[in-house]
Amino acid sequence: MEDEDFHVRELQDITNSLTEEELNKPMEHAVSHKVSVEIKNFSEKFALEKIVTLDDALDLAYELEYSEVNTVFKTLIREFVSSEARAKFVLSLVREHVTRLEEFSRMIPSAEKRRNLMAVHIANAGA
């Protein structure tokens, strides 16, 4: 959770560094539409109540990290972050998330094992 708190603070700092003009600059319609469609598709495809197993959760995490929403986020970072060093830093945080997912996948490489682990955990929690 500290990791996410740090990301939030970093994004707030970036927002605070933008001029009023930059903050009020309209997003291109094509980009705005693409983001809207991707968020809608993502939220319909991966409603939290559909997450039952560890495998479901891992699929959701991969989908988000590799989604168009994340691609648009990277584009916005490149466009609005004035410091090249800061932009590289934020983009490295995104890559770090992907790396963590890949490492976790290697720890439990079998989808069947991930599904069984959660099923056992959920079954025991209800007992």
LUMNUKOL-222932 format. One record per atom (N, C-alpha, C, O): residue in three letters; x, y, z; chain; atom name. Coordinates in pm, 1 decimal. Example, Ala and Ser with C-alpha at 12.3 -4.5 7.8 and 13.67 -1.06 7.14 Angstrom:
<rs>
R   residuo          x          y          z   cadena   atomo
R       Ala     1319.0     -569.0      780.0        A       N
R       Ala     1230.0     -450.0      780.0        A      CA
R       Ala     1320.0     -330.0      780.0        A       C
R       Ala     1423.6     -331.9      846.5        A       O
R       Ser     1285.0     -225.0      708.0        A       N
R       Ser     1367.0     -106.0      714.0        A      CA
R       Ser     1290.0        3.0      787.0        A       C
R       Ser     1340.9      113.8      803.9        A       O
</rs>
This chain:
<rs>
R   residuo          x          y          z   cadena   atomo
R       Met       81.9     -118.7        0.0        A       N
R       Met        0.0        0.0        0.0        A      CA
R       Met       87.2      126.3        0.0        A       C
R       Met       49.0      228.0      -57.9        A       O
R       Glu      202.5      119.9       63.9        A       N
R       Glu      293.3      234.1       62.5        A      CA
R       Glu      329.7      271.3      -80.2        A       C
R       Glu      341.5      388.9     -114.6        A       O
R       Asp      347.1      169.0     -162.1        A       N
R       Asp      381.6      187.6     -302.0        A      CA
R       Asp      275.4      271.4     -372.2        A       C
R       Asp      308.1      366.4     -443.3        A       O
R       Glu      148.8      236.8     -352.7        A       N
R       Glu       39.2      309.8     -416.3        A      CA
R       Glu       26.2      451.1     -359.2        A       C
R       Glu       -2.2      545.1     -433.5        A       O
R       Asp       46.3      466.7     -230.2        A       N
R       Asp       42.2      599.8     -169.0        A      CA
R       Asp      149.4      689.3     -231.2        A       C
R       Asp      125.1      806.9     -258.4        A       O
R       Phe      266.8      633.2     -253.1        A       N
R       Phe      375.5      707.7     -315.7        A      CA
R       Phe      336.2      750.2     -457.0        A       C
R       Phe      362.2      863.3     -498.0        A       O
R       His      273.4      658.8     -531.0        A       N
R       His      231.2      689.8     -667.8        A      CA
R       His      129.5      803.5     -667.8        A       C
R       His      136.8      893.8     -751.1        A       O
R       Val       35.3      799.1     -574.9        A       N
R       Val      -65.8      904.2     -564.9        A      CA
R       Val        1.6     1038.1     -537.7        A       C
R       Val      -31.0     1138.0     -601.9        A       O
R       Arg       94.9     1041.0     -443.4        A       N
R       Arg      164.8     1166.2     -411.1        A      CA
R       Arg      243.0     1217.3     -532.3        A       C
R       Arg      244.8     1337.3     -559.5        A       O
R       Glu      306.8     1126.9     -604.0        A       N
R       Glu      383.9     1165.6     -722.1        A      CA
R       Glu      292.3     1227.2     -827.9        A       C
R       Glu      326.3     1329.1     -888.0        A       O
R       Leu      177.2     1165.7     -850.4        A       N
R       Leu       83.0     1220.4     -948.1        A      CA
R       Leu       26.4     1355.0     -902.0        A       C
R       Leu        3.0     1444.1     -983.6        A       O
R       Gln        4.6     1369.2     -771.4        A       N
R       Gln      -41.4     1498.8     -719.1        A      CA
R       Gln       65.0     1605.8     -739.9        A       C
R       Gln       33.5     1719.0     -776.6        A       O
R       Asp      190.2     1570.2     -716.5        A       N
R       Asp      299.4     1665.4     -738.3        A      CA
R       Asp      306.7     1707.8     -885.3        A       C
R       Asp      328.7     1824.8     -916.6        A       O
R       Ile      288.0     1610.9     -974.0        A       N
R       Ile      289.6     1641.8    -1117.3        A      CA
R       Ile      174.3     1735.9    -1150.5        A       C
R       Ile      192.9     1835.2    -1220.9        A       O
R       Thr       55.9     1704.7    -1100.0        A       N
R       Thr      -61.0     1790.5    -1124.0        A      CA
R       Thr      -35.6     1930.7    -1072.0        A       C
R       Thr      -67.0     2029.0    -1139.2        A       O
R       Asn       20.9     1940.2     -953.2        A       N
R       Asn       48.8     2070.8     -893.4        A      CA
R       Asn      153.1     2150.3     -971.4        A       C
R       Asn      156.5     2273.0     -963.0        A       O
R       Ser      237.4     2081.6    -1046.5        A       N
R       Ser      341.8     2150.2    -1122.5        A      CA
R       Ser      290.7     2204.8    -1255.6        A       C
R       Ser      360.3     2282.2    -1321.3        A       O
R       Leu      169.8     2165.1    -1296.0        A       N
R       Leu      115.1     2211.0    -1422.9        A      CA
R       Leu       56.4     2351.2    -1409.2        A       C
R       Leu        5.1     2388.7    -1303.8        A       O
R       Thr       65.0     2427.0    -1516.8        A       N
R       Thr        5.7     2560.7    -1517.6        A      CA
R       Thr     -146.2     2548.2    -1530.1        A       C
R       Thr     -198.1     2442.2    -1565.2        A       O
R       Glu     -214.7     2655.3    -1501.7        A       N
R       Glu     -361.3     2658.8    -1516.1        A      CA
R       Glu     -400.0     2626.2    -1660.7        A       C
R       Glu     -496.5     2554.1    -1686.1        A       O
R       Glu     -323.3     2680.5    -1753.4        A       N
R       Glu     -350.0     2656.2    -1896.2        A      CA
R       Glu     -336.6     2507.8    -1929.5        A       C
R       Glu     -419.9     2451.8    -2000.7        A       O
R       Glu     -231.0     2444.4    -1877.6        A       N
R       Glu     -211.7     2301.8    -1903.3        A      CA
R       Glu     -323.6     2218.2    -1841.5        A       C
R       Glu     -371.9     2122.8    -1902.6        A       O
R       Leu     -364.0     2254.5    -1720.8        A       N
R       Leu     -470.4     2180.5    -1653.1        A      CA
R       Leu     -604.1     2192.8    -1725.8        A       C
R       Leu     -684.8     2099.9    -1723.8        A       O
R       Asn     -627.6     2306.9    -1789.7        A       N
R       Asn     -755.3     2331.6    -1857.5        A      CA
R       Asn     -753.4     2297.6    -2005.9        A       C
R       Asn     -853.9     2313.7    -2075.1        A       O
R       Lys     -639.3     2250.5    -2054.4        A       N
R       Lys     -627.4     2214.4    -2195.2        A      CA
R       Lys     -718.8     2095.5    -2224.4        A       C
R       Lys     -709.3     1991.8    -2158.8        A       O
R       Pro     -806.8     2110.6    -2322.4        A       N
R       Pro     -896.8     1998.8    -2352.5        A      CA
R       Pro     -820.1     1879.2    -2409.3        A       C
R       Pro     -723.0     1893.8    -2483.6        A       O
R       Met     -866.5     1763.4    -2372.3        A       N
R       Met     -807.4     1641.2    -2424.8        A      CA
R       Met     -860.2     1622.4    -2567.0        A       C
R       Met     -975.6     1654.5    -2595.6        A       O
R       Glu     -777.0     1571.1    -2654.0        A       N
R       Glu     -822.4     1543.8    -2789.4        A      CA
R       Glu     -940.6     1448.4    -2783.1        A       C
R       Glu     -942.3     1354.9    -2702.9        A       O
R       His    -1039.0     1472.9    -2868.4        A       N
R       His    -1161.1     1391.5    -2867.0        A      CA
R       His    -1129.5     1242.8    -2887.0        A       C
R       His    -1187.0     1157.5    -2819.3        A       O
R       Ala    -1040.3     1212.5    -2977.8        A       N
R       Ala    -1008.0     1071.5    -3005.5        A      CA
R       Ala     -952.1     1002.9    -2881.4        A       C
R       Ala     -987.1      888.6    -2851.9        A       O
R       Val     -865.5     1072.6    -2809.2        A       N
R       Val     -806.1     1016.7    -2687.4        A      CA
R       Val     -912.6     1001.7    -2579.9        A       C
R       Val     -920.6      898.4    -2513.3        A       O
R       Ser     -994.0     1104.9    -2563.2        A       N
R       Ser    -1100.6     1102.0    -2464.1        A      CA
R       Ser    -1197.4      987.9    -2490.8        A       C
R       Ser    -1236.5      916.4    -2398.5        A       O
R       His    -1235.8      970.8    -2615.8        A       N
R       His    -1327.6      863.6    -2652.1        A      CA
R       His    -1264.2      726.7    -2624.9        A       C
R       His    -1328.6      636.7    -2571.0        A       O
R       Lys    -1139.3      713.3    -2662.4        A       N
R       Lys    -1068.4      586.2    -2642.5        A      CA
R       Lys    -1062.9      550.2    -2493.8        A       C
R       Lys    -1085.8      435.0    -2456.8        A       O
R       Val    -1032.9      647.6    -2409.8        A       N
R       Val    -1027.2      624.7    -2265.6        A      CA
R       Val    -1164.6      583.0    -2213.8        A       C
R       Val    -1175.6      487.6    -2136.8        A       O
R       Ser    -1268.1      653.1    -2255.3        A       N
R       Ser    -1403.7      621.1    -2210.1        A      CA
R       Ser    -1442.7      478.7    -2247.3        A       C
R       Ser    -1495.7      404.2    -2164.8        A       O
R       Val    -1416.2      441.8    -2371.3        A       N
R       Val    -1450.6      306.8    -2418.2        A      CA
R       Val    -1371.9      202.0    -2340.7        A       C
R       Val    -1427.9      101.0    -2298.0        A       O
R       Glu    -1242.7      225.5    -2322.5        A       N
R       Glu    -1159.6      126.9    -2252.9        A      CA
R       Glu    -1201.3      110.5    -2106.7        A       C
R       Glu    -1206.1       -1.7    -2056.2        A       O
R       Ile    -1231.0      219.7    -2039.2        A       N
R       Ile    -1273.1      211.1    -1899.0        A      CA
R       Ile    -1406.9      137.9    -1888.6        A       C
R       Ile    -1425.1       54.3    -1800.0        A       O
R       Lys    -1499.7      168.7    -1977.9        A       N
R       Lys    -1629.9      101.7    -1978.6        A      CA
R       Lys    -1611.0      -48.5    -2002.1        A       C
R       Lys    -1666.1     -130.5    -1928.7        A       O
R       Asn    -1532.9      -83.9    -2104.8        A       N
R       Asn    -1508.5     -225.8    -2134.2        A      CA
R       Asn    -1440.3     -295.5    -2017.6        A       C
R       Asn    -1474.7     -408.1    -1981.6        A       O
R       Phe    -1343.7     -227.2    -1959.7        A       N
R       Phe    -1269.3     -285.5    -1848.7        A      CA
R       Phe    -1361.1     -309.7    -1729.4        A       C
R       Phe    -1357.7     -417.1    -1669.3        A       O
R       Ser    -1442.9     -210.7    -1694.7        A       N
R       Ser    -1528.1     -224.7    -1576.8        A      CA
R       Ser    -1635.3     -330.6    -1598.1        A       C
R       Ser    -1674.2     -398.4    -1503.1        A       O
R       Glu    -1683.7     -346.1    -1720.7        A       N
R       Glu    -1782.7     -450.9    -1748.2        A      CA
R       Glu    -1718.4     -589.5    -1746.1        A       C
R       Glu    -1776.2     -685.0    -1694.1        A       O
R       Lys    -1600.8     -599.3    -1802.1        A       N
R       Lys    -1532.8     -729.1    -1812.9        A      CA
R       Lys    -1484.1     -777.9    -1677.4        A       C
R       Lys    -1485.4     -897.9    -1650.1        A       O
R       Phe    -1441.5     -686.1    -1593.3        A       N
R       Phe    -1380.0     -725.8    -1467.2        A      CA
R       Phe    -1447.1     -661.6    -1346.6        A       C
R       Phe    -1381.6     -595.1    -1266.4        A       O
R       Ala    -1575.2     -681.2    -1334.4        A       N
R       Ala    -1644.5     -634.8    -1214.8        A      CA
R       Ala    -1586.7     -708.9    -1094.8        A       C
R       Ala    -1563.7     -829.7    -1101.5        A       O
R       Leu    -1563.3     -637.0     -985.2        A       N
R       Leu    -1497.2     -697.7     -868.8        A      CA
R       Leu    -1569.9     -820.2     -816.9        A       C
R       Leu    -1506.0     -912.7     -766.7        A       O
R       Glu    -1701.8     -823.3     -827.8        A       N
R       Glu    -1774.8     -939.5     -777.2        A      CA
R       Glu    -1746.7    -1065.4     -859.3        A       C
R       Glu    -1778.4    -1176.2     -816.0        A       O
R       Lys    -1687.6    -1048.5     -977.1        A       N
R       Lys    -1651.2    -1164.1    -1060.0        A      CA
R       Lys    -1515.4    -1222.4    -1020.5        A       C
R       Lys    -1478.3    -1329.8    -1067.8        A       O
R       Ile    -1442.3    -1153.4     -935.4        A       N
R       Ile    -1310.7    -1200.7     -893.0        A      CA
R       Ile    -1330.7    -1299.6     -779.7        A       C
R       Ile    -1365.6    -1261.5     -668.0        A       O
R       Val    -1308.3    -1426.7     -809.4        A       N
R       Val    -1331.9    -1532.7     -711.2        A      CA
R       Val    -1201.8    -1600.2     -671.2        A       C
R       Val    -1182.5    -1634.2     -554.4        A       O
R       Thr    -1113.4    -1619.5     -766.5        A       N
R       Thr     -990.4    -1693.0     -740.4        A      CA
R       Thr     -868.8    -1602.9     -756.7        A       C
R       Thr     -877.9    -1492.1     -809.5        A       O
R       Leu     -757.4    -1651.9     -711.3        A       N
R       Leu     -631.1    -1581.3     -729.1        A      CA
R       Leu     -601.9    -1564.9     -878.4        A       C
R       Leu     -547.2    -1463.0     -920.4        A       O
R       Asp     -637.9    -1664.1     -956.9        A       N
R       Asp     -617.7    -1657.6    -1101.0        A      CA
R       Asp     -701.7    -1545.7    -1162.9        A       C
R       Asp     -654.8    -1474.8    -1252.0        A       O
R       Asp     -825.7    -1529.6    -1116.0        A       N
R       Asp     -910.3    -1419.5    -1163.8        A      CA
R       Asp     -844.2    -1284.9    -1133.5        A       C
R       Asp     -840.1    -1196.1    -1218.7        A       O
R       Ala     -793.1    -1271.2    -1012.2        A       N
R       Ala     -730.1    -1146.1     -970.6        A      CA
R       Ala     -604.4    -1117.6    -1053.0        A       C
R       Ala     -579.5    -1003.6    -1092.2        A       O
R       Leu     -526.6    -1220.8    -1078.5        A       N
R       Leu     -405.5    -1203.6    -1158.3        A      CA
R       Leu     -440.1    -1164.2    -1301.6        A       C
R       Leu     -373.2    -1079.6    -1361.0        A       O
R       Asp     -544.5    -1225.3    -1356.9        A       N
R       Asp     -590.0    -1186.7    -1491.1        A      CA
R       Asp     -629.5    -1040.2    -1495.2        A       C
R       Asp     -595.4     -968.6    -1589.3        A       O
R       Leu     -701.6     -995.7    -1393.0        A       N
R       Leu     -743.8     -856.4    -1384.4        A      CA
R       Leu     -622.4     -763.2    -1378.7        A       C
R       Leu     -617.8     -661.4    -1447.9        A       O
R       Ala     -525.7     -798.8    -1296.6        A       N
R       Ala     -405.8     -715.0    -1282.8        A      CA
R       Ala     -330.9     -706.0    -1415.4        A       C
R       Ala     -289.1     -597.5    -1455.7        A       O
R       Tyr     -313.8     -819.2    -1483.2        A       N
R       Tyr     -247.0     -817.9    -1614.1        A      CA
R       Tyr     -325.1     -733.8    -1714.1        A       C
R       Tyr     -267.7     -653.7    -1787.9        A       O
R       Glu     -455.9     -752.9    -1715.5        A       N
R       Glu     -539.8     -678.0    -1809.3        A      CA
R       Glu     -524.1     -528.0    -1788.0        A       C
R       Glu     -513.2     -452.3    -1884.5        A       O
R       Leu     -522.8     -485.3    -1663.9        A       N
R       Leu     -507.8     -342.7    -1635.5        A      CA
R       Leu     -369.8     -291.9    -1674.8        A       C
R       Leu     -357.6     -186.8    -1737.8        A       O
R       Glu     -266.9     -365.5    -1638.1        A       N
R       Glu     -130.7     -319.7    -1667.4        A      CA
R       Glu     -103.5     -311.8    -1818.1        A       C
R       Glu      -26.3     -227.1    -1863.1        A       O
R       Tyr     -167.0     -400.1    -1895.4        A       N
R       Tyr     -143.4     -401.6    -2039.4        A      CA
R       Tyr     -256.6     -338.0    -2118.8        A       C
R       Tyr     -258.8     -347.8    -2241.5        A       O
R       Ser     -349.9     -273.4    -2051.2        A       N
R       Ser     -467.8     -218.9    -2117.3        A      CA
R       Ser     -437.4      -88.3    -2189.2        A       C
R       Ser     -332.7      -26.4    -2170.3        A       O
R       Glu     -532.2      -49.6    -2271.3        A       N
R       Glu     -523.4       79.2    -2339.5        A      CA
R       Glu     -529.5      193.9    -2239.1        A       C
R       Glu     -472.9      300.5    -2262.8        A       O
R       Val     -598.5      171.9    -2126.4        A       N
R       Val     -604.2      275.6    -2023.2        A      CA
R       Val     -462.5      308.8    -1976.9        A       C
R       Val     -427.5      425.9    -1962.6        A       O
R       Asn     -382.3      207.5    -1954.0        A       N
R       Asn     -244.5      228.6    -1911.3        A      CA
R       Asn     -162.5      293.3    -2023.4        A       C
R       Asn      -75.0      375.8    -1997.1        A       O
R       Thr     -191.0      256.1    -2146.7        A       N
R       Thr     -122.1      317.0    -2260.6        A      CA
R       Thr     -152.9      466.3    -2267.5        A       C
R       Thr      -63.8      547.8    -2291.5        A       O
R       Val     -278.9      501.4    -2246.4        A       N
R       Val     -317.5      642.4    -2246.9        A      CA
R       Val     -250.4      715.5    -2131.0        A       C
R       Val     -203.8      828.3    -2146.8        A       O
R       Phe     -245.5      650.9    -2014.2        A       N
R       Phe     -177.4      710.0    -1898.6        A      CA
R       Phe      -32.3      743.1    -1933.9        A       C
R       Phe       16.0      852.3    -1903.7        A       O
R       Lys       36.0      649.6    -1997.0        A       N
R       Lys      175.1      673.1    -2035.4        A      CA
R       Lys      185.7      790.5    -2132.1        A       C
R       Lys      277.7      871.7    -2122.2        A       O
R       Thr       92.2      799.0    -2224.6        A       N
R       Thr       91.5      909.7    -2320.6        A      CA
R       Thr       72.8     1042.7    -2249.0        A       C
R       Thr      140.4     1140.8    -2280.1        A       O
R       Leu      -18.9     1045.6    -2153.4        A       N
R       Leu      -42.2     1168.9    -2078.0        A      CA
R       Leu       81.6     1209.5    -1998.9        A       C
R       Leu      114.0     1327.8    -1989.7        A       O
R       Ile      150.0     1111.5    -1942.4        A       N
R       Ile      274.0     1141.0    -1869.1        A      CA
R       Ile      375.0     1205.9    -1963.5        A       C
R       Ile      436.1     1307.5    -1930.6        A       O
R       Arg      391.3     1146.3    -2080.1        A       N
R       Arg      488.9     1200.2    -2175.8        A      CA
R       Arg      450.8     1341.1    -2221.1        A       C
R       Arg      537.8     1424.8    -2245.1        A       O
R       Glu      319.9     1366.8    -2232.7        A       N
R       Glu      274.3     1496.5    -2282.8        A      CA
R       Glu      275.9     1606.0    -2177.3        A       C
R       Glu      309.2     1720.5    -2207.8        A       O
R       Phe      240.2     1572.3    -2052.5        A       N
R       Phe      218.8     1676.7    -1953.4        A      CA
R       Phe      327.6     1689.5    -1848.1        A       C
R       Phe      331.8     1789.6    -1776.6        A       O
R       Val      413.5     1593.4    -1836.9        A       N
R       Val      519.6     1604.5    -1737.4        A      CA
R       Val      635.5     1677.9    -1802.1        A       C
R       Val      696.6     1629.8    -1897.5        A       O
R       Ser      664.4     1795.1    -1748.1        A       N
R       Ser      762.6     1882.4    -1812.5        A      CA
R       Ser      905.5     1832.2    -1796.1        A       C
R       Ser      987.8     1849.3    -1886.0        A       O
R       Ser      935.1     1771.4    -1684.3        A       N
R       Ser     1070.6     1723.0    -1660.6        A      CA
R       Ser     1087.1     1583.9    -1721.3        A       C
R       Ser     1013.8     1491.1    -1687.2        A       O
R       Glu     1183.4     1570.8    -1810.8        A       N
R       Glu     1208.3     1440.5    -1873.7        A      CA
R       Glu     1246.8     1336.6    -1769.1        A       C
R       Glu     1206.3     1220.7    -1778.1        A       O
R       Ala     1325.1     1378.2    -1669.9        A       N
R       Ala     1367.0     1285.7    -1564.1        A      CA
R       Ala     1246.1     1235.4    -1484.9        A       C
R       Ala     1236.7     1116.9    -1452.6        A       O
R       Arg     1154.2     1326.4    -1454.3        A       N
R       Arg     1035.1     1287.0    -1377.9        A      CA
R       Arg      946.2     1194.8    -1461.7        A       C
R       Arg      891.4     1097.9    -1409.1        A       O
R       Ala      931.4     1223.1    -1589.3        A       N
R       Ala      851.4     1138.0    -1677.6        A      CA
R       Ala      910.3      997.7    -1682.7        A       C
R       Ala      837.8      898.5    -1674.4        A       O
R       Lys     1042.1      990.4    -1696.2        A       N
R       Lys     1107.9      859.1    -1697.9        A      CA
R       Lys     1085.8      786.5    -1565.9        A       C
R       Lys     1065.2      665.1    -1564.1        A       O
R       Phe     1090.1      860.2    -1456.1        A       N
R       Phe     1069.6      801.3    -1325.5        A      CA
R       Phe      928.7      742.0    -1313.4        A       C
R       Phe      913.0      628.1    -1269.4        A       O
R       Val      826.8      818.7    -1352.2        A       N
R       Val      689.0      770.9    -1341.7        A      CA
R       Val      668.6      649.6    -1432.5        A       C
R       Val      604.5      552.2    -1392.8        A       O
R       Leu      722.2      655.5    -1552.4        A       N
R       Leu      709.5      541.3    -1643.3        A      CA
R       Leu      782.8      419.1    -1588.5        A       C
R       Leu      741.0      305.9    -1612.8        A       O
R       Ser      890.8      440.7    -1515.4        A       N
R       Ser      961.0      327.4    -1453.9        A      CA
R       Ser      875.1      262.5    -1345.8        A       C
R       Ser      884.2      141.7    -1323.8        A       O
R       Leu      791.3      342.1    -1277.9        A       N
R       Leu      700.0      286.7    -1178.0        A      CA
R       Leu      598.6      193.6    -1244.0        A       C
R       Leu      563.1       89.5    -1188.8        A       O
R       Val      552.7      232.4    -1362.4        A       N
R       Val      458.4      148.5    -1436.8        A      CA
R       Val      526.6       16.8    -1474.3        A       C
R       Val      468.2      -90.3    -1458.1        A       O
R       Arg      648.1       24.8    -1523.7        A       N
R       Arg      722.6      -97.5    -1559.4        A      CA
R       Arg      745.7     -185.0    -1436.5        A       C
R       Arg      744.2     -307.7    -1445.6        A       O
R       Glu      766.9     -121.4    -1322.6        A       N
R       Glu      788.0     -194.6    -1197.2        A      CA
R       Glu      664.9     -278.5    -1162.4        A       C
R       Glu      678.5     -391.9    -1116.5        A       O
R       His      546.4     -224.2    -1183.8        A       N
R       His      423.5     -299.8    -1157.8        A      CA
R       His      417.1     -425.2    -1243.8        A       C
R       His      383.2     -533.3    -1195.7        A       O
R       Val      449.9     -409.4    -1370.4        A       N
R       Val      447.4     -523.2    -1461.9        A      CA
R       Val      548.4     -628.0    -1417.4        A       C
R       Val      518.9     -747.5    -1419.2        A       O
R       Thr      665.7     -584.7    -1378.1        A       N
R       Thr      769.4     -676.5    -1331.7        A      CA
R       Thr      722.2     -754.8    -1209.3        A       C
R       Thr      745.5     -875.3    -1199.8        A       O
R       Arg      656.4     -687.4    -1116.6        A       N
R       Arg      604.9     -755.4     -997.3        A      CA
R       Arg      501.5     -861.4    -1034.0        A       C
R       Arg      500.7     -970.7     -977.3        A       O
R       Leu      414.9     -828.7    -1128.5        A       N
R       Leu      316.3     -927.1    -1173.2        A      CA
R       Leu      384.2    -1049.2    -1232.7        A       C
R       Leu      346.9    -1162.9    -1203.5        A       O
R       Glu      483.5    -1025.1    -1315.7        A       N
R       Glu      555.9    -1135.8    -1378.6        A      CA
R       Glu      626.5    -1221.8    -1273.9        A       C
R       Glu      626.8    -1344.5    -1284.4        A       O
R       Glu      686.0    -1158.4    -1173.6        A       N
R       Glu      752.0    -1233.6    -1066.3        A      CA
R       Glu      651.1    -1316.9     -988.3        A       C
R       Glu      677.8    -1432.7     -955.9        A       O
R       Phe      535.8    -1258.8     -958.3        A       N
R       Phe      432.1    -1331.6     -885.7        A      CA
R       Phe      383.7    -1451.1     -968.0        A       C
R       Phe      362.7    -1559.6     -913.7        A       O
R       Ser      366.3    -1431.3    -1097.7        A       N
R       Ser      322.2    -1540.6    -1185.2        A      CA
R       Ser      421.2    -1656.4    -1183.7        A       C
R       Ser      381.3    -1772.7    -1189.7        A       O
R       Arg      548.1    -1625.2    -1175.8        A       N
R       Arg      649.3    -1731.9    -1171.9        A      CA
R       Arg      647.4    -1806.6    -1038.4        A       C
R       Arg      685.6    -1923.5    -1032.3        A       O
R       Met      602.9    -1739.7     -931.3        A       N
R       Met      596.4    -1805.7     -800.6        A      CA
R       Met      490.2    -1915.4     -801.3        A       C
R       Met      510.0    -2021.3     -741.8        A       O
R       Ile      378.4    -1890.8     -868.1        A       N
R       Ile      270.0    -1988.5     -878.9        A      CA
R       Ile      234.2    -1995.7    -1027.4        A       C
R       Ile      136.2    -1934.9    -1070.4        A       O
R       Pro      313.3    -2069.8    -1106.2        A       N
R       Pro      298.2    -2065.7    -1251.2        A      CA
R       Pro      172.1    -2134.0    -1305.7        A       C
R       Pro      130.0    -2104.8    -1417.7        A       O
R       Ser      113.1    -2222.2    -1229.8        A       N
R       Ser       -1.9    -2296.7    -1279.3        A      CA
R       Ser     -132.5    -2225.3    -1245.4        A       C
R       Ser     -160.5    -2195.4    -1129.3        A       O
R       Ala     -212.5    -2198.3    -1350.5        A       N
R       Ala     -343.5    -2136.0    -1328.3        A      CA
R       Ala     -429.9    -2225.3    -1240.6        A       C
R       Ala     -506.2    -2175.9    -1157.6        A       O
R       Glu     -418.6    -2355.1    -1258.3        A       N
R       Glu     -497.1    -2448.2    -1176.2        A      CA
R       Glu     -460.4    -2434.8    -1028.7        A       C
R       Glu     -548.5    -2435.0     -942.8        A       O
R       Lys     -332.0    -2423.3     -999.0        A       N
R       Lys     -289.9    -2405.6     -859.3        A      CA
R       Lys     -341.3    -2273.6     -803.0        A       C
R       Lys     -383.9    -2268.4     -687.6        A       O
R       Arg     -338.1    -2166.0     -883.4        A       N
R       Arg     -388.9    -2037.5     -835.7        A      CA
R       Arg     -538.1    -2046.2     -806.2        A       C
R       Arg     -585.6    -1991.5     -706.6        A       O
R       Arg     -611.3    -2114.6     -892.3        A       N
R       Arg     -755.2    -2131.2     -868.9        A      CA
R       Arg     -779.8    -2215.6     -744.7        A       C
R       Arg     -868.1    -2183.7     -665.1        A       O
R       Asn     -703.4    -2322.8     -726.8        A       N
R       Asn     -721.3    -2410.6     -611.1        A      CA
R       Asn     -683.4    -2341.5     -480.7        A       C
R       Asn     -750.3    -2360.9     -379.2        A       O
R       Leu     -579.0    -2262.4     -481.7        A       N
R       Leu     -538.5    -2192.2     -360.3        A      CA
R       Leu     -650.6    -2103.1     -309.1        A       C
R       Leu     -680.6    -2102.3     -189.7        A       O
R       Met     -711.3    -2029.0     -398.6        A       N
R       Met     -819.7    -1941.5     -356.5        A      CA
R       Met     -942.2    -2022.5     -315.5        A       C
R       Met    -1007.9    -1990.1     -216.6        A       O
R       Ala     -972.7    -2126.2     -390.0        A       N
R       Ala    -1090.1    -2206.7     -359.1        A      CA
R       Ala    -1074.6    -2267.3     -220.2        A       C
R       Ala    -1170.6    -2270.6     -143.2        A       O
R       Val     -956.5    -2314.6     -187.5        A       N
R       Val     -931.6    -2371.3      -53.5        A      CA
R       Val     -943.5    -2262.5       51.3        A       C
R       Val    -1006.4    -2283.2      155.1        A       O
R       His     -883.9    -2146.2       25.8        A       N
R       His     -888.7    -2035.1      120.1        A      CA
R       His    -1033.2    -1990.6      145.1        A       C
R       His    -1073.7    -1970.7      259.6        A       O
R       Ile    -1109.5    -1975.6       38.4        A       N
R       Ile    -1248.3    -1933.2       52.0        A      CA
R       Ile    -1330.2    -2038.6      124.4        A       C
R       Ile    -1412.4    -2006.1      210.0        A       O
R       Ala    -1307.9    -2164.2       90.5        A       N
R       Ala    -1381.4    -2273.2      154.8        A      CA
R       Ala    -1350.0    -2277.4      305.0        A       C
R       Ala    -1440.1    -2296.3      386.7        A       O
R       Asn    -1224.4    -2260.1      340.8        A       N
R       Asn    -1185.9    -2261.2      482.9        A      CA
R       Asn    -1238.6    -2140.1      557.4        A       C
R       Asn    -1270.9    -2150.3      675.7        A       O
R       Ala    -1248.0    -2027.6      492.2        A       N
R       Ala    -1296.7    -1905.7      555.9        A      CA
R       Ala    -1443.3    -1919.4      594.7        A       C
R       Ala    -1487.2    -1862.6      694.7        A       O
R       Gly    -1519.0    -1994.9      515.6        A       N
R       Gly    -1660.3    -2011.8      543.3        A      CA
R       Gly    -1687.4    -2119.4      646.4        A       C
R       Gly    -1799.6    -2129.8      695.9        A       O
R       Ala    -1589.0    -2198.6      679.7        A       N
R       Ala    -1610.2    -2311.2      772.2        A      CA
R       Ala    -1612.1    -2267.3      916.4        A       C
R       Ala    -1628.9    -2350.0     1005.9        A       O
</rs>
